[in-house]
Amino acid sequence: MKLGILTAVYEKLMLEPMLAKVAELGIEQIELGTGGWPRSAHVSVDDLLASKDCSREFLGTLSHFGCTISALSCHGNPIHPNPSIAARYDEAFRKSVLLAERLGVPTVVTFSGCPGDAAASKTPNWVTTPWPPEFGELLEWQWEKIAIPYWREAGEFARSHGVRVAIEAHPGFLVYNVETLHRLRNATSEAIGINFDPSHLYWQGMHIPTAIAALKGTIFNVHAKDVAFSRHNMDTNGVLDTKSYLRVSERSWSFRTVGFGHGEVEWREILSALRMAGYDGVVSIEHEDPLASTDEGVRMAVELLKRIMFREPAAEAWWV
């Protein structure tokens, strides 16, 4: 496995200062934002697509700092019910696929998206219960009429350009757990897999190594981000929480840097489960901890992951 970082955490830095910081931390690979969430702070997608010379110069700059690109990140909602919003995210996705092909990047990371409740809707509508009956009917309409047709074509577009699509399972969108990822993949394309982020699964009550095993063969990218629970707030109000992420003391759960929600033993179990599932790619640090500065949060995540990550092939079973 290799250590990486989602460069959106350093969006206030220009490209070369960001690369210098990454290199100083000993991070080997970068996941670049190319539109949507996060914005493309370190790359001009249009310029790179317009000029092969510009692309070569860009890759040369990365090489100078010892960095290579693990994935392009264009999180968005390409099936948003507002056509202009959907078109903007779809454009960012397709440009990211074309740029990945040009730069030799294997994976584009994004969200599945979520439609509204009818063709004339203005905002997404995420269904989390089958009752009252219209909720179940709406969910089937969202999948069968909107999501599957879009991702069948978009998955084929990516596959035709030699690029994989890593869907980040995230509440608020149609793909938010193991079951929904498999539903989308099975109905569309094998070019679609998952961007595995434990932080979005922990608070839903999932056991992370079990989820990893169930996703064997479909894990295209991994984010390293943690979640911590407030036992009192969770016991009082459960895990569904719409309060601002900044109101940490009032929330049932909060995003934390690696090791501040679950300890080293649990992160060792996660990395072991990834290896058993055949994943030997990049583990990309994502910092969204409201209690730690970016520099401090990233540094602590790097220190823990460097200490426990598998760096070499598994041992030969000479003892069997």
N, C-alpha and C positions, 0 to 999 in steps of 0.2 A: 504494500500500500504506500501511497505518497501523501504528504501533507499539503493541503491547498488552502485557499482563502477566497471568499467572495469579495471582490474588490470594492463593492458598494460601501463597505465599512469605512473606506478611505475616500469617499466621494469628494471631500473638500480639498484633497491634494491633487495636483496635476500628475500626469502620467509618470514622469521620471522620478519625482519624489516618492510617489506611491511604490514604484518598483524597488527603489532603494530601501524603503522601509521593509518591504516584503523579503527582500534578499537578506537584510540584516537579521531578520527573525529566523532565517533558515527555512523558509517556506519555498517549496519547489514548483508549485503549480498555481495558476490563478484562474478564477472563474470570473470572466469579464461581463459586466452589465452592458447590454446592447439595446436597451429600450424598455418601455413599460415600467414595471417596478423591478429592479432599480433602474434609474435613468442611466444613459450611456455617458458617464462622467469622464471616462478615460479613453474613449475611442469614438472617432467619427465614422459611423457605419457607412454613410453615403460616400465619403471620400475613399474609404478602403475598397468599396465595391466598384467605384469609378476608375480606380487606377491600380494596376498590378504593381507598379513601382512603389506606390504609397504603401501597399500591403507588405511588400518586401522590406521596406524601410521600417515599418511598424514591427514586424517580426524580428528585424535586426536589433531594434531597441530593446525588445524583451530579452533576446539572447545575450545582449551585453550585460544585463543584470542577472543572468542565469535563470530566467523564468520561461516557462512554456504555458500554453493555455490548455486547461482541462475541459472547459465548457464555456459556452456563451449563455448568458442569463437574460431572458426577456419576459419575466413574469407579467402576465396580463390576463384579460378576460376577452378572448376573441369571439365569444358567443354572447357578449353583452346584449341586452335587448335594445339598447340605443344603437342604431346602425352606424352612426359616425364614430362612436366609442369602439364598437366591435371592429370596425374597419381599421382604426388606428392600431389596435393591438394585433390584429391579423397581419398588417403590414410590417410591424416590428418583428413578428415571428418569422415571416417569410424572408425578410432581409437578413435576419440572424441566421437562418438556415443557409442562405446563399453565402454569407460571410464565413460561416463555419466551413463550408465546402472549400472556399478560396484559401482559408488559413490552415486547413488540415486539422480542424477541430472536430472531434467525433460526436459531440453531444450539445444539444440546445435544451436549456431548462426553462420550463414555463408552468403555468397552471392550466387545468382543464377548462376553467371558466364556469360560469353559471348563467343560464338564461333568466328571463322574467317569467311571468305567469300567463302570457298571451303574446300574440304577434305585435300588439300595440303597446306593450309594457315599456316603462321608462327605467326601471331599476331591477337588478337581479332578485330572484326569490329562491332562497335555499330551503329546501324541504327537509325536515328532520324527523317527521312522524307520519305514519300512514293514515292517521285519522285526525279530523273528519275525512270522509271518503274523498273529497275533492283534492286533498293533499296527495294521496296516492296516485290519483288520475293525473294531476299536474306533473308529478315526478316522471311518470312514464312518458308524457308528452315531451318533457325537457330532454330526456334521453333519446327517444326514438325519432323525434322530429328535428331536434336541434343538434345535440352533442354528437351523436354517432355519425350522422351525415357529414358534419364539419370535420371531425377528426379522422374519418375514413379518407377523405380527400387530403387533409393536411398531413396525415401520416404518410400517405403515398408520395406527397410532394417532398417530404423530408427524405424518405427512403430513396427516391429517385436521384437525390443529390448526395447520397452516401452519408446521411446524418441521422442520428437517433434523437428521439424526443423524450426527455426525462420530465414526466409530469410530477410536480410537487404536490403530494397529497395534503390538502389544506382545508380545514373547515371553512364554510362559506362558498365552496365550489363543489361541483358534482363529484369529483374524485377527492376523497378525504380520508380513505382508509384502504386496507388490503382488498376488500371485496369490490369496492368501486373501481379501483385501479384495474383489477382483473376484468371487470365488466367492460371497461372502455377498451382495453387491449384486445380482448377476445372478439369484440364486435368491430374492430377497426384494422389494426396493423401491428405486426411484431416489431415495427420500428418505434413503437410507443412502449415505454417502460416507466419506471418511477425514479424521481429524485427523492431519496429516502432521508427524511429529516425527523429524527426522534422527537424533537420538541413539539411537533404538531400531533403526535400520536400518544405521547405520555399522558397528556391531560384528558384524553378521551378514554383512558383506562386500559390501554393496550400494554401487553408485555412485549417489550421491544425485540428480544431475541426470537420470540415466537412469530412475530410479524415478519421479521427478516427471513426466517425459514420458509414462511408461506409465500414469499416473494422471490424465491430462488429463480435465477435466470432472467429476472425483469429489472434488477437494480442497475441503473445506468449511471447514477451519481449519488453522492452522499453528502449531506450537510451535518456539521457538528455544532449543535446548539442544544442547550439544556432547558429544563423547566423545573421550578421549585413550587411546592404547594404550601398554602397557608391552611393548616389543619382546621383552625377555628372558622375561617371564612368558608372553607369547603363544607365543613359539617353544618354550617348555618344555611348556605345558599346553593350548595352543589357546585358543579364544575362549569356550567354555562355562565359566562361572565362577560358583560358588555361594557364594563367600566374601562376607562383609559388605561393603557399599559403603564402609564406613569404613576397611577394610584396604587403602588405596589402593596402598601399596608392594608388596603381595602379589598384587594382582589383575591380570588380563590387560588389562582396560579399566576406565575410570572415567568417570562423568558429570562434565563440566566446563562452566564458563560459556562462552558464545559467544566463540570466538577462541582458547581455550586447549587445543583438541584439533585444530582445523583453522583455518588462517589466514584472513586477510581475503580473499585471492584466491578461496579455496574457498567462502566465504560469499557473495561476489559472484556466483559461478557458480550457487549455490543460488537466490538471488533472481532472477537472470536466467532460470533454468529455470522458476521459478514464473510469471514474467511471460509467457514463451513458452507456458506451459500454460494461460494465460488467468486466472491467479489474481491478483486485485487486492484481496484482503481484508487481514485483520489478521495480523501476525506477533507472536505472543504469547510473551513471555519466560517461561521456566520455570527456576527456579534449584534445582539439586540437586547443586551442586559441594561436595564435602566439604572442599576446601582453601581455600575463600573464604567469608567471611561473607556473609550475605544482602545487606546493603547494598552491599558492595564488588562482589560478583558481579553483581548487577543493574546497578549503575552502569557497570561495564565492558561489559556486554552492550548497554546503552542507547547508550553512546558509539560502539561499533562499528557497530551497526545503524543509528543515526541518520546516520552518515557515508555509508553505502552503500545505503540503501533508496531505491527509486523512489518519488517523491512526486507526480509529475505524469504525465499521459497520455503514451504513447509519441509520439515525434516523427513528424510527417508526412513521408512519403518524397519530399521535394522533389527529391532527387538522383537518383531512378530515371528 
